[in-house]
Amino acid sequence: MRFHERAGSYEANAAPQRRFAEALAAFAPFRAGSKLNELGAGTGFLTAALLAQGVQVHATDSSPAMVELGRKAVPAAKWSVHDAFGPVDPAPALASSGLLHWAADPAAVLRHWHDALPDQGRLLLGVPCDPCLCELRDLIGEGPVRWRDEAQWLALLRRARFDVRAHGVLESEEAYPSAIDFFRTLHRSGVTGAPRFGPAELRSLIKDYDRLHAGPRGVTATWAWLLVDATARP
Ligand SMILES: C[S@@+](CC[C@H](N)C(=O)[O-])C[C@H]1O[C@@H](n2cnc3c(N)ncnc32)[C@H](O)[C@@H]1O
């Protein structure tokens, strides 16, 4: 992931992430006046949606550039730089969208998040899951993240002592003018890992994507997000 490097172009290239974050907030709203800490807040898509519910949000991200942009975009939240993959500060509730799948060991991260919550404290979680970007993965193979399906994520949550109160997968088909626009959008949003392909291989992948996934609206890509409302059990 290259979120820190691409912070300045994230928002303009993260339409699905914005929609999923807004859907997550609407999926299991908090009571007005609730307080929570948000992890991996980026430029504040979920932050803004939670604030609109009257929630007091302490938004955190490991990228100082993201925090700077988030503070400007959503000044009503409190912002700070914080790594969410180690121990996190105690909080009455936690929320996160589009972060946990980047962890090398999400089970360990979930245990840290559980430890930060009181008994019955809520975790509102949005995480991409299979079949997200399946067309691309069919062409280039797995990576830079390990993809899990809904059942695998729910099993991880339960093992980390979360009771899942509600969950669902939102799937959408995104259209891009062409494969090169799709690849550029991913690159500019920071979701790409270290370069894996030389220029010739990349050109051939783009050509294949255009050939295999062209439709009347350009090329299409499947996006899928698991939405979870869970509580910590002792
Ligand atoms: C896909 S973006 C999602 C941002 C935002 N939640 C949204 O829905 O648009 C992932 C964010 O997680 C942040 N991030 C990555 N690793 C992190 C870590 N270890 N701790 C906290 N934030 C992290 C990145 O800087 C980036 O802002």
The ligand as an SDF file (V2000), in Angstrom:
LIG
                    3D

 27 29  0  0  0  0  0  0  0  0999 V2000
   -8.0820    2.4730    1.8910 C   0  0  0  0  0  0  0  0  0  0  0  0
   -7.5910    3.7740    2.9560 S   0  0  0  0  0  0  0  0  0  0  0  0
   -9.1640    3.9470    3.7980 C   0  0  0  0  0  0  0  0  0  0  0  0
   -9.3290    5.3150    4.3500 C   0  0  0  0  0  0  0  0  0  0  0  0
  -10.7180    5.6290    4.8820 C   0  0  0  0  0  0  0  0  0  0  0  0
  -11.0610    4.8040    6.0210 N   0  0  0  0  0  0  0  0  0  0  0  0
  -11.7480    5.5060    3.7870 C   0  0  0  0  0  0  0  0  0  0  0  0
  -12.6900    4.7110    3.9420 O   0  0  0  0  0  0  0  0  0  0  0  0
  -11.5970    6.2090    2.7890 O   0  0  0  0  0  0  0  0  0  0  0  0
   -6.6010    2.9870    4.2220 C   0  0  0  0  0  0  0  0  0  0  0  0
   -6.0620    3.9750    5.2300 C   0  0  0  0  0  0  0  0  0  0  0  0
   -5.4310    3.2440    6.2830 O   0  0  0  0  0  0  0  0  0  0  0  0
   -4.2370    3.9160    6.6360 C   0  0  0  0  0  0  0  0  0  0  0  0
   -3.3540    2.9330    7.2600 N   0  0  0  0  0  0  0  0  0  0  0  0
   -2.5970    1.9880    6.6690 C   0  0  0  0  0  0  0  0  0  0  0  0
   -1.9330    1.2710    7.5920 N   0  0  0  0  0  0  0  0  0  0  0  0
   -2.2830    1.7770    8.7980 C   0  0  0  0  0  0  0  0  0  0  0  0
   -1.9500    1.4570   10.1400 C   0  0  0  0  0  0  0  0  0  0  0  0
   -1.0830    0.4880   10.4320 N   0  0  0  0  0  0  0  0  0  0  0  0
   -2.5180    2.1710   11.1240 N   0  0  0  0  0  0  0  0  0  0  0  0
   -3.3840    3.1780   10.8520 C   0  0  0  0  0  0  0  0  0  0  0  0
   -3.7230    3.5290    9.6070 N   0  0  0  0  0  0  0  0  0  0  0  0
   -3.1920    2.8380    8.5890 C   0  0  0  0  0  0  0  0  0  0  0  0
   -3.7150    4.5030    5.3530 C   0  0  0  0  0  0  0  0  0  0  0  0
   -2.8230    5.5680    5.5780 O   0  0  0  0  0  0  0  0  0  0  0  0
   -5.0200    4.9220    4.6840 C   0  0  0  0  0  0  0  0  0  0  0  0
   -5.3520    6.2270    5.0170 O   0  0  0  0  0  0  0  0  0  0  0  0
  1  2  1  0
  2  3  1  0
  2 10  1  0
  3  4  1  0
  4  5  1  0
  5  6  1  0
  5  7  1  0
  7  8  2  0
  7  9  1  0
 10 11  1  0
 11 12  1  0
 11 26  1  0
 12 13  1  0
 13 14  1  0
 13 24  1  0
 14 15  1  0
 14 23  1  0
 15 16  2  0
 16 17  1  0
 17 18  1  0
 17 23  2  0
 18 19  1  0
 18 20  2  0
 20 21  1  0
 21 22  2  0
 22 23  1  0
 24 25  1  0
 24 26  1  0
 26 27  1  0
M  CHG  2   2   1   9  -1
M  END
$$$$
